[in-house]
Amino acid sequence: MTVAEILAKRAALSLITLALLSVLVFAGGQLLPGDVARAVLGPLADARAVANLDRELGLDRPLLLQYWDWITHFAAGDMGNSYAYRAPVAPFVLAALGHSLKLGAVAFTLVVPLGIAGGVFSALHANRPVDRVINLIGLSATVLPEFVTGIVLIMIFGVWLKILPITASWPPGAGFATQIRYLLLPSLPLVLVLFGYLAKMARAGTVEALAADYTRTAVLKGLGARAVLWRHVLRNALLPTITVTATQLGYLMGGLVVIETLFRYPGIGGLIYAAARDRDFPMLEGGVLTIGLIYTLAGLAADIAHVLLDPRLRLGEAA
């Protein structure tokens, strides 16, 4: 199978994943308890007014027709109109997504070098106390939910030490450095959750590369330890980490729901939470499917990078 065929197959699988996700998102919105029109008009609204609003919003149509109308408009860039705001959903989602991407970028910038460095250092000291400590820290940080670590970090850095703001909302007109300072504390719970995954993959890849024939050959040729590590070990060891890193980028966007709610940050996670609470289906479905789209594109980008960087796949194409 050629590289082009592999990439085409991955792209087709990504489209299928998005289609299934859209069905799940739509079905999940329909399963939420309560009536949309009643939620919009209030509990004391007249039954006829509720029925009229249901008809105006198209909620009295068959579900298949509602789904088809929604997904075809979404594919064309139209996310519909918010029930709560009576305005197009897309500007709200895009504005919130911009904030979330900023928070995610800070967390991603911190966790990728820390995770890879921790995994490689752990592999170079395999089965020693420092290796066990790094593995224990990674495992402990991974299993703890974000809201638990978030609350603990708020207490430590925001309340006791008072060195970081406990909210992620910076004052109007704040500069870049000030914005980063306000985003450091919310990003730390995400860093802790993702550190264990990246460090584990980097460690496994490095241990495998250290035991490989090409590494032993490089040592026998007289190359120094640093040259062997940079030219041969890391180059091959970090290939599997690329896929995990991109996958965790998608998870990063999904994990923002808890963090943004906890730190009162106006991102897409908070927007989705508010939409679910208010039964604002277009806003909820648009936000969740947007995150799903980012997750899928991140995975596809990882697959492409892995195929292009893996010499075995390139040699397979040449053969």
Helices and strands as residue ranges (DSSP letters): H 3-31, H 36-41, H 47-57, H 63-75, H 89-124, H 129-143, H 146-153, I 154-160, H 176-210, H 213-220, H 225-228, I 229-233, H 234-237, H 239-254, H 256-262, H 268-278, H 281-309, H 311-318
